[in-house]
Amino acid sequence: MGQSLGLLAGSLLLMVVAAELFTNAIEWVGSRLNLAEGATGSLLAAVGTTLPESIVPVVALVGGRPGATGIAVGAIVGAPLLLATAGAAITALAALAARRRWLAVDVGHVRRDLTTFLVSFGLLIGSTVLPRPVHLGLAVLLVLLYGAYVARTLRAARGGPAAFPEPLHLLRLGRRPVPGGTPARPGWLPLVVQVMVGAAALVVAGNLFVAALHGLAAGVRLPALVLSLILVPIATELPETLAGVLWVRGGHDGLALGNIAGAMVLQSTLPAVIGLGFTPWRLTRPALLAAAAAAAGALLMLACLRRGRGLEARAVAVGGLCLYAAYVAAALGLRG
């Protein structure tokens, strides 16, 4: 028990450090590419922060362990569920903690992300009643859909804000900060190094966190069902959630929400190809329930968008937490 608690604390500390490194570097990459905040979060940050849950289906199927198909399908459907409900709610709570009622985001950009997610996710979930050959064609369609989404986002994202991010942490080592000075513009080499170090550390921290949860669950004899439905999914989504909190704290709401919405689009397209191509893709009632909750979370965020203001934080916080709690209660009832 003590070893698991130590591992849990160490993994959380590593995740905080890794998230800070990653978010700091991603801000500079977006600045160097002259991208708006929303696009930086939706495209660049989303790819890095979704690494832990994106590799779960691949590892499960390649390993060939009993129940691998269920693990893969659960990871593909569960990631959007957590992002659209608890992840969005915690990001909104960070804004409320800063005494801000609205998340200042590009409404058009967020609406495009969420609409794309609903289309791709709807195709993915609806395909569960279709024959196997159609699954393969849909897998190709989802890849093309994500490519079109990336191209459209990039076309709309040029001419980002001129403000400089905080100095790159890798270049701060051994240097004294200049009060009021303009941060040094980092080259691509230190940027790439810090992005890779941050992303790799996020993956390692996530795996250690899950291992610690398993150890604690065994120590207190926590039911495996509670572990699989609640604790492990939350652990795999911690990178997005923690990155969002850090960005909201720094006033970069577009990066925070773009990261969540962009990760939802990514999870409903590219990892979904693994499920469509390498599993029978027949969803159980808990999986369909998770899909319904994820779609409801996306629709809630769409309903809370207001031009000229952004995203209403209180409604998203309350609604997202209620949706996730309702899903957990219903899923436990189905399995009980």
BELDA-V76148 format. One record per residue. RES is the residue in one letter. PSI is psi in whole degrees, -180 to 180 (* if undefined). Layout:
# BELDA-V76148
[[RES;PSI] [RES;PSI]]
This chain:
# BELDA-V76148
[[M;-47] [G;-39] [Q;-40] [S;-40] [L;-41] [G;-41] [L;-39] [L;-47] [A;-43] [G;-40] [S;-37] [L;-42] [L;-45] [L;-38] [M;-38] [V;-47] [V;-45] [A;-42] [A;-39] [E;-44] [L;-46] [F;-48] [T;-40] [N;-44] [A;-41] [I;-38] [E;-42] [W;-36] [V;-46] [G;-39] [S;-43] [R;-35] [L;-1] [N;43] [L;148] [A;162] [E;-46] [G;-44] [A;-38] [T;-42] [G;-44] [S;-36] [L;-56] [L;-53] [A;-38] [A;-40] [V;-44] [G;-44] [T;-16] [T;3] [L;-46] [P;-49] [E;-22] [S;-31] [I;-11] [V;-49] [P;-40] [V;-49] [V;-42] [A;-45] [L;-38] [V;-38] [G;-25] [G;28] [R;159] [P;135] [G;12] [A;-39] [T;-44] [G;-39] [I;-44] [A;-47] [V;-41] [G;-39] [A;-40] [I;-42] [V;-34] [G;-31] [A;-51] [P;-34] [L;-51] [L;-41] [L;-44] [A;-16] [T;-81] [A;-41] [G;-48] [A;-37] [A;-43] [I;-38] [T;-43] [A;-38] [L;-34] [A;-38] [A;-42] [L;-36] [A;-29] [A;12] [R;43] [R;125] [R;-26] [W;141] [L;119] [A;98] [V;163] [D;106] [V;-41] [G;-40] [H;-47] [V;-40] [R;-39] [R;-43] [D;-50] [L;-37] [T;-42] [T;-41] [F;-47] [L;-37] [V;-51] [S;-41] [F;-37] [G;-42] [L;-42] [L;-49] [I;-40] [G;-25] [S;-10] [T;-22] [V;2] [L;157] [P;161] [R;-46] [P;-32] [V;-32] [H;-42] [L;-41] [G;-39] [L;-35] [A;-44] [V;-42] [L;-40] [L;-37] [V;-44] [L;-38] [L;-42] [Y;-38] [G;-42] [A;-38] [Y;-44] [V;-47] [A;-44] [R;-40] [T;-42] [L;-39] [R;-35] [A;-2] [A;0] [R;155] [G;47] [G;177] [P;146] [A;-10] [A;140] [F;141] [P;179] [E;152] [P;144] [L;128] [H;-35] [L;-32] [L;-10] [R;-21] [L;123] [G;7] [R;146] [R;131] [P;143] [V;115] [P;127] [G;1] [G;159] [T;130] [P;144] [A;134] [R;112] [P;151] [G;173] [W;-32] [L;-54] [P;-31] [L;-49] [V;-41] [V;-46] [Q;-38] [V;-46] [M;-41] [V;-45] [G;-45] [A;-43] [A;-41] [A;-34] [L;-43] [V;-46] [V;-45] [A;-40] [G;-43] [N;-41] [L;-38] [F;-45] [V;-42] [A;-40] [A;-40] [L;-41] [H;-41] [G;-43] [L;-40] [A;-41] [A;-36] [G;-37] [V;6] [R;46] [L;134] [P;140] [A;-31] [L;-44] [V;-40] [L;-47] [S;-32] [L;-31] [I;-59] [L;-51] [V;-45] [P;-41] [I;-39] [A;-42] [T;-22] [E;2] [L;-39] [P;-49] [E;-45] [T;-45] [L;-41] [A;-42] [G;-43] [V;-43] [L;-42] [W;-41] [V;-41] [R;-35] [G;4] [G;16] [H;67] [D;-36] [G;-40] [L;-43] [A;-53] [L;-32] [G;-37] [N;-44] [I;-51] [A;-40] [G;-37] [A;-34] [M;-42] [V;-46] [L;-46] [Q;-28] [S;3] [T;-75] [L;-54] [P;-28] [A;-27] [V;-36] [I;-45] [G;-43] [L;-36] [G;-26] [F;7] [T;163] [P;-19] [W;60] [R;113] [L;136] [T;172] [R;-43] [P;-37] [A;-41] [L;-36] [L;-42] [A;-41] [A;-41] [A;-41] [A;-39] [A;-44] [A;-39] [A;-38] [G;-42] [A;-42] [L;-37] [L;-46] [M;-40] [L;-41] [A;-23] [C;3] [L;135] [R;123] [R;136] [G;-13] [R;-49] [G;-133] [L;127] [E;116] [A;-42] [R;-44] [A;-40] [V;-40] [A;-51] [V;-48] [G;-41] [G;-45] [L;-39] [C;-41] [L;-44] [Y;-41] [A;-41] [A;-39] [Y;-46] [V;-44] [A;-43] [A;-40] [A;-40] [L;-35] [G;-37] [L;-36] [R;-19] [G;*]]
